[in-house]
Amino acid sequence: MGERHAGWLELFYDLLFVALVAQLAHPLVEHPGWEAALRMLALFLPAWWVWVESTLYSNLTGEGGIERRITLLAQMAALLVMAAAATPAAHGDQAMYAGAYVATRIVLLTLRLVLRGKVPAGGSNWPLLISAALWAGSIMVQPPLTYLLWLAGLLIEITPWLGRSRGASQVQRWLTEGRIESSHLVERFGLFIIIVLGEGIALIIASIAQAEATPAAVITGLAAFLVLATLWWLYFDFGSAVAEKTMTSRPDEAFRLTRSIFVIGHFLPVAALTAFAAGLGGLVTAAAQGHHAGASLRLCTAALAIYLTNNAILGLTQIRYPLTQVFTWLLPNLTLLGALALLARHLLPAVALLLITAFLMLEIVLSAQRGRRQPSLRTTPASETDAAAPGRKQPNDPPASAH
């Protein structure tokens, strides 16, 4: 069949998440604190699951016909309201956001009933019903109970997709059997990373324009862009490429790798990059106004530390890198980020961003050198890879960074 790529409908669907990510990031620009960051994380999780659920379904069933178009377009209408309600929800008014999420569940249930037999079922209906009821109930209570009801509803929905339950739908059985289009999966999650990096660029441009392109704003904005560029380079050369090679070489583990690297493993990195993008906007604004950027810089360092640590864990547990290889790049970066957080009130934002860029660029150079010294990954039978010890570097393991 060859490689499969994202269709035009999927790209149109992603436009809603471009807007939603922007609405989630903007409140963090104004209030770059822990409380706002945790609230953003709580708001991002349901949006992430809606996108992941749709992506997995499309990956396993293909683009489909008119029925699939109707399903996605109807879901987009509800997501549009979620995007519009994201900023008020970040400021404490979660009712519309929760109601819009309930609408996405009702739309999905309704279309499953109407289109029964015409499209493969994406899962059982009872988890959606219970989740919708819990989310509807959350409208009538106050935080933190609101978020507890959200989490309970999401766990009820997500658990059947991540387990190997016997009563799973046809699509869920295909997933657990590993009938996954690796190229499509890697491309879709890569596109979400592009969405978040694009939001960082949009915030940098908006901050420079708001500051009327003062020299300080332009210099800081360019330094911020350099960090985003190095993160893009690391992810696509030494992250998604390695993930795809790993899945290709270990087909019997396709379900586990999909669950660990993408569904779960990409949640914190994407959320962290969203917070990082917001922090960059705050840094440019602070530089233009001549103020210290302590809160925004600490947000950037914390978000980047979470991003790198998550990727290191994936490198150790899923890609099977040696511990020394991962710690060689992780510890210096975490040390730098910790130092920048401590000195945040005394550093020029541009200087801090250039230091981060230098450390990340060093990892690009080292990863490229490791790749030239080691053989390319080849596809091997599952019996060979299964026999390998989980923590042992094998000759056919991906020769790159854990980014």
N, C-alpha and C positions, 0 to 999 in steps of 0.2 A: 504493500500500500504506500510505502514511502513515508516521509515525515508529514504530520498533520499540523496545521497552523490555526490560529484563532480566526474565526469568521467575522464578517462585518457586523453581525448582530451582537456578538460578544464585545467587540470594540465599542459599539454604540452603548451597550449596557455599562461599560466601564466609565462612560461620561458621568453617570450619576455618582460614581465613587470619586471621581475627580472633584466634583462639587462637595461631596460629603467630607472628604479629607480636608478640604480647604476650610469648611465650617468648623471642623473639630480643632484645627490648628490655630485659628484666629484668636480664640479666648486665651490660649497659652502665650501668645505674643504680648498681650496686655498684662497677664498675671502669671509669670513663669515660676510658679511655686509647686510644691509637692501636692497640695490639695487639688489644684487645677489639673495637674498631670494625672493623678489617680482618677479623677472624674472623666478626663478624656479617655483613659484606658477602659473604663466601664462603658462609655458610650461607643467606643470603637469595636468592642467585642461582638455585639449583635450584628453590626454592619459587616464585620469580617466574616462571620458565620454565614450570612446570607450570600455573600460573594463566593465563599468556599463551596457551599452546598451547590450553588448553580454551576460553578466551574467543574466540580467532580461529576455532576450529572451530564454536562455537555461533553466532558472528556470520554465518558463511558458509552454514551448513546449517539454521539455525533450532533450535528446542528439540528437535525430533524426538519419537519415541514412546517406548515402553517400553524399547527398546534403548538409547537415549540416557540414560534414567534409570538403568538398570543400570550403564552405563559410569561415570557420574559418582558414583553411590553407592559403587561398588567402589573408585574412585579416592579417595574421601573416607575410606574405611577405612584406606588406606595413609597418607594425609595426616594422619590422626589420630595415627598412630604417629610420623610426622615431627615433628609439633607437640610431642608428649610428649618426644621425644629432642632437641629444639632446645637447651634449656638445658644438659643434660649435654654436648652437642656444643660449645657455647660455652665450656665449661670444659675441653675437651680430649679428651672421649670421643666420637669421631665415628662409632663403629661402628654403633650403632643408627640414627642419622640416615641414614648411607649405605645401610644395609640397607633402610630404609623407602623411600628414593628408588628403589632397585632394584625394590622391590615395585610402585611406581607404574608402572614400565616394563613389568614382567611382566604386571600387570593389563591394561595397554593392549594389549600384544601378544596376550594370551589372548583378550580380547574381540574384537579384530580378526579373529582366526581363527574364533572361534565365530560372529560376526555378519557374516561375509564375504557381501557381496551385499545385506545388509539395510540397511546404513548406508554413506555415502560414506567411503572410506578417507582418513584424515587425514594420510597420508604413507607413505614406504617403511618396511619393517620392519627393514632392516639397520642404520640409524642407532640405533634403539632397542636392538637386540641388542648392538651394539658398546658403546654407552654403558652399558648394564646390566652388561656384563662389566668395563668399566673401573671402574665404581663398586663392584662387588663386590670387585674386586682391591684397591681403596683401603682396604678393611677390614683388610687384612693388612700394611699399611705405616704409617709414621709421617709426620706433617707435616715438611717442606712437600710431600713426594711425594704425600701424600693429596690435597691441594688441586690439584696438577698433574693428577692422574688425573681428578678431578672436572671441571676445566676442559676437559680434552681430550674427555671424554664429552659435555659440554654443547655444545661447539663442533660436534661431529659431528651432534648432534641439531638444533641451531638453524640451522646454515648452509643446509640445504635449504629452510627456511621463509623465509629472508631473501634467497635468490637466485632466479634465474629458470631453474632447471635444467629440461631438456627432459623428464626422466623423472619429473617431479613427479606427485603424486597429483592426483585431480580437485579436491579441496579446495584444494590448493596452487596449482593452475592458476587457480581462481576468485579466489584472493587476488592473484596476480600480474596478473590481468586487471582488478583493481579492483572486483570485485563485493562491495563492502563496505557494510554498513549503518552510515553515519556516526553517526547518533543513538545506536545501540546501542553502538558502539565507545566514543564519548565518555562515555556513561553508565557503562559497565563500568569504565573506567579512573578516572573520577571517584569511583566507589564505593570503589575501592581507596584513593584518597586519603582518603576519609572514614574508612575503617578505620584508617589510620595516625594521622590527627588524633584519632580516637576513643581510640586507645591513649594519646596524649598527655594527653587529659582524664582517662582512667582512672588514669594514673600520678600526675597532680596530686591527684586526689581521694584516692587511697590514701596519698600522702605527707602530706596534711593530716590525714587520719584517724589515721595512725600517730603524728603529732606532737600528737594530741589537740587539734587546732584552735587552736593557739597563735596570737596575733596575727601574729607574723612569718610563720608558715606560711600563714595565710589571705591576708595581703597579697601574699606572693610567689606563691601559687597563683593569685590573681586577675590579677596581672601576667602570669603565664605563659599564662593563658587568653586574655588580650587579644592576645598574639602569635599564638596558634593561630587566633583569630578573624580577625585581619588576613590571615593566610596563607590561610585558607579563602576570604575575600572576594576576594583577589587571584587565586587559582587559578580560582574558578568564574565570576567576572565578566570577568576579563581573561586567562584561560588556556584553559580547556576551551571556552568560548564562541568564542574566536578560532580555536582549532584546528578546531572543527566548521565554522565559516564558511569557513576556508581550504580544507578538504577539499571542501566543497560547491561552491566557486567554481573549483576545479581538479580536476575529476573524472578527467582523464587521468593525474593524478599520485597517484591514491588509494593505490596500493600503496606507492610511495616515501614518501608522507607517513605512512602507517600504520606503516611500518618505522622511519622517522626520528623521528617525534614520539611515538609510543606505545610500540612494542615496545622500541626502544633508548632513546628520549628520556625515557621515564618511569622507567627503572630506577634511575638515580642519584637523582632527586628523591624517589622513594618510600623508597629506602634511607636517604637523608639525613634525611628527615622522621622515620623510625623512630629514628635516632640522636638527632635533636633532641628527640623525645618522651622518650627515656631521660634526656637531659641535663636536661630540665625537672623530672623527678621528683627528680633529684639536687639541683637548685637549691632546691626546696622543703624537702627534708630538711635540707640544710645550713643554710638560713635558720632553720629551727625549732630546730636544735641550737646556733646561734650560731657555727658554723664558717665559715671562708672556703670559697667554692665554686669555687675556681680551675679544677680539672679538669673539673667539670660545665659551667661557663660556657665554657671553651675548646672542649669538645665541641659545645655549642650553636652557638657562633660558627663553628666549622669546618663543621658540618653545614649551617648556613644559607648560608654562603658557597658551598658546593658546589651547593646547591639553586638559588640565584640565578644563579650562573655558568652552570650547565647550561641554565637557562631563557633566559638571554641568548643563548647559542649557538644555541638553537632559534629564537629570535626573529630572529637575523641570517640564519641559513642556510635556514630553512624558511618562516617567515612573511614574510621579506624586509623587515624594518624597517631604516631608515637607521641607520648606525653611531652617529651623534650622539644619536639618540633612545634607543638602548639604553644607551650609556655615561652619559647624563645621570642615569639612576636607578641603574645598576649601581655606578659608581665611588664615589659617596657612601656607599652601603650597605656595600661592601667595606671602605672606609676606617673606617667606624664599627665594623664587626665586628673588624677588625684591632686597633683601639685597645682595644676591650673585651677581646680575648684577652690583650693585653699587660698590662692593668690588672686582670686577672681576680681576683687575690688581694686586691685592695684595694677592690673594689666590692661594695656590697650587691646581692644577686641581683635584688631588685625594681627597683632603679634601672637596672641593665643591661637588664632586660626592658622597662621602660617606654621607654627610649631606642630600643630596637629597634622597639617598637610605633609610636613617633612617626615614625620614618623610613619604615616600611612604610605607615602611614596617609597620609603625604605622597604616596607613589606612587599610592595609591588616588584621592586628590583630583586629582592631575595627570592620571592616566589617564582619569578621568571627564570632565575638561575637554577633553582631546584628542578623546574620543569625541563630545562635543557639537559640536566645531568641524568635524569631518570627516563626510562622508556615510556612510550605512550601506553595508555590503557587499552587493553584488548578485551573483547568479550569472551568470557570463559564460562564453561558449564557451571551450573549451580552447585554441583557436587564438589567442585574444586574450592569455590569461595566459601561454601558452608563448612568445609573442613578447616578453614583458617581460624586461628584463635582470634577472638574479638579485638584484642588490643595489639595484635602483631602486624607490623607493616609487611604486606605481601608485595611481590614484584609487580603485580598487575594493579595495585591500588593507585588511585588518581594522584599524579605528581604535582600537587599544587597546595595553595594555602587553605586554611580552614575558613576563609572568609566567604 
